[in-house]
Amino acid sequence: MKASEVHMQYLDEAFDENGVVCKSELNLPDNFNYAYDIIDKIAECEPHRRAMIWCDDEGRKRTFTYGEFSKLSNRAANLFTDKGIKKGDRVMCVLKRHWQIWIIILALDKIGAVLIPATNQLKKKDYVFRFRAGDVKAIVATADGEVTENVEQALTEYPLKEQFIVKGSREGWVDFDDLLMNYPDTFERVENHVDDDCLMFFSSGTTGYPKMVMHSHRYGAAHIPTAKYWHHINSESIHLTISESGWGKFFWGKFYGQLALGATVMAYDFTRFVPADVLKMIEQYKVTSLCCPATIYRFFIKEGMEGYDISSLRYATTAGEALNSEVYNKFFEYTGLKLMEGFGQTETVLIIGNPYNSVTRSGSMGKAMPLFNVIVADPDGKECPPNTTGEICVVLREGVNNGIFKGYVNNDEANAKAFSNGLYHTGDTAYRDKDGYFWYVGRVDDVIKSSGYRIGPFEIESVLMEHPAVLECAVTGAPDPIRGQVVKASIVLTKKYKEKTPEELEALKDELKKHVKTNTAPYKYPRIIDFVDDLPKTISGKIRRVEIRERDNKKA
């Protein structure tokens, strides 16, 4: 068996006459485990196949094979087991893009422990909340001073069984790097069930405390279609996704699907994002496929992509935020590549997207991926007619639902809301046209109801972002005695426009309103425009529109 064939024993697929995937089913054995059944099997077939190119912004570089991933993860599993980590224990990892995170994920998988990814941006109170709510047993963290200091402050309030440090040493911590090679590179398989807990995210919701999203061992395999059909990965690909290991996007684009297909993951471990450095890296390492949010593509365009030879790129995808036509068109002009959008959540894998060879429609997220039956539903859970805005929902199957999370941990209220009427409710709204293409509108709570119209912020924000004055924006509904709500745009101006006089700024508001009226339905234009220095955001960078609404409601 070749490395590229390993995943096929779990995947049934079919394609239409145009080469677009039309069937995709996963058949996983009861004891499926990604580390053993994917990575170790590829290592058996082709131990010297390249799995990852890792480099950092200080000039260091390492290349890892699948054989090394297998053996190093065995060593790490032995290390963790020796230090008391066992099946079912929840282990938090704060490791940025350090190469060790790939080894550690596989090691925890082999033990049957539950991985909890976390960003290095957390503060003491964030750690305390997560330690306590998540019943965390141990933490693996980078030696970055701010990270370890915040963790140590949290440990005074909620001690853990053990703490491991990476890329450095510190008193009271187990030095992972120093000890790793002291342990054997074989590890006896720990049996698990495919539905056992495997990976838990703390979701970055825009309201309240983060919810704990639990995935089973099905999650890793369910990302094979994400990589194969959307990222268009094969065993010869070198794929780069811009994400650090604290976020779900890391697992979408830097781990599960890509490695399952025998591809090479490109990992750039940078401290500060510099567009020119990333473009140089794509050029140097001949990256073939790329995935990042629209903002990153916007930075690339602003940098001047014509100054770099990135002709190695064969495919490019985007998700997570609005993709306006200017970015789409400019990127196409420079590269000849269409940006292929997709939609999913922390709770899911890719559920809507534009797979390779498919016909795209500008502004659409694409169609339901073949692993899922996705509908637009009304408040009663019934499917809406075409071109009617409703909630994006996945129709649940009897028994197995690969790619959908197990549920929110210790949160019956959230689970009851998410799983009802035989559906998984995403909390996002869209409409679907008669041909099956989905068009995003906004979060359920973000929909603006004005004079009988239901208006989503997404489209208006996309139009506003096309104007050169707009750096960032958030569209919300503001209280109005006549219309119930009116559309309001809170806008962070670009540097050039911040220097305008008060009179010029008032004229700019009229210009922006006209801009929206010209480029979308006139009733959607913002009657209120507020220029602000910054927008309220979650720790993951999502705009907290709820905070803007709460401020406006207090003023009303």
Beta strands, then each sheet from edge to edge (+ up, - down):
strand 1: 11-15
strand 2: 21-26
strand 3: 50-56
strand 4: 61-65
strand 5: 90-94
strand 6: 114-117
strand 7: 138-142
strand 8: 162-166
strand 9: 174-175
strand 10: 197-202
strand 11: 212-216
strand 12: 238-241
strand 13: 264-269
strand 14: 289-291
strand 15: 315-318
strand 16: 339-344
strand 17: 350-353
strand 18: 367-368
strand 19: 374-377
strand 20: 390-395
strand 21: 407-408
strand 22: 419-420
strand 23: 423-432
strand 24: 438-443
strand 25: 448-450
strand 26: 453-455
strand 27: 470-480
strand 28: 484-493
strand 29: 528-531
sheet 1: 1+ 2-
sheet 2: 4+ 3- 13- 12- 14- 15- 16- 17+ 18-
sheet 3: 6+ 5+ 7+ 8+ 9+
sheet 4: 10+ 11- 21+
sheet 5: 19+ 20- 23+ 22-
sheet 6: 19+ 20- 23+ 24-
sheet 7: 25+ 26-
sheet 8: 27+ 28- 29-
end
